[in-house]
């Protein structure tokens, strides 16, 4: 029987390409020839053996349902788990058979020979064509020399054309704004200023049509493109000032185009630069007000243009929280808003985004209890331990012996682990549950096990602040609302639910009696002993 080969790490050495090209390809047809060439790979350390994977023979673990009969869905789940385990075992055994081991060696050798041939003849031909230099007979190719080649005359001509074109455009726009408009028909005002504003308006339409963050990855933008962006930004910043010589509409369009470029680049730097520009323009407007030379509609920006970008930033957070209390600029009857108010709103949005992000970076040592949750609206949750009743929502029911990232709990604000069950409180105060459902401990209206998170219904509707579930007996749960009320459900023995009886409660029920009208401040369940 052939030896089983463990996984390997491949690292081709360029200086060995010539020797692999001269190998007799017909020897690969036999197992002996493949073994010789594979041994060469190992000797040259182009294939490094990795530790052999452990063969897992353990099947799915059956849960403890405390003498409860399995439903048909649960029986099908266990059958599927057993079949999947057998299939995985069969694949693992077949992959380590003598035939599979010989086939893997042959594929690795062929892959090495193909790389040598491709590197010497295909890639080297491309280098020769691009560099216009004689072929190098050393057998290796310096691919970095292609990407880092000196700038060609064509590149220089293109850069010269772009630079001069931008300079000419900026000069013409400034000159058109500075020159008085020629008289129109009948001695009225002319209209050549509209040409300047049309140029900027066209640029705004182009930027608005781009997908979000199209200019965010600067590594994919050539240096000439970044230089053009810098020139355009510098020009537009000068245009936005009330004393720039541009007309009111031109200054407004310039500020809108600047904002569009800043949002497309998606960097804090450019957003702060726009805020600085807006505040500077507003300061000049304030000075003009004091000197009583202010013209109408000065220091404004299009309301719809600003709100579209602001709402795009808010949607990027993926928050489901109520944002009605957030600041928005005042809209005028002409569909405009103040540059100063827009700058404040944008700065507040940037601060909120930074705050949301920083909360995901809080270390466990710095977490403190308080009214506000210390985690953000999206967080990372790790689970481990028994999953016998799907309380960890990981599909299988096997034990999880090491912490594992659980995507199902990504939007959790608070998590409560009960007796074979789990409760999750979201940022909107809703509660979801999974796991063992006996005695209605999940509050979903039945005693069925729940393999995925399912939302609870509270009547009357309330936002939940905290959940505490028993860790023993037959399972019951209390929920504490933001208004200080208490709901309970699950096993009702000994009157533990507080409803004046010992009945099982399968839906959340508001505790009344002596607690009616009272405002609670804390909630906990003493462990069953």
Order of alpha helices (4+ residues) and beta strands (2+ residues): beta-alpha-alpha-beta-alpha-alpha-alpha-alpha-alpha-alpha-alpha-alpha-alpha-beta-alpha-beta-alpha-beta-beta-beta-beta-beta-beta-beta-beta-beta-beta
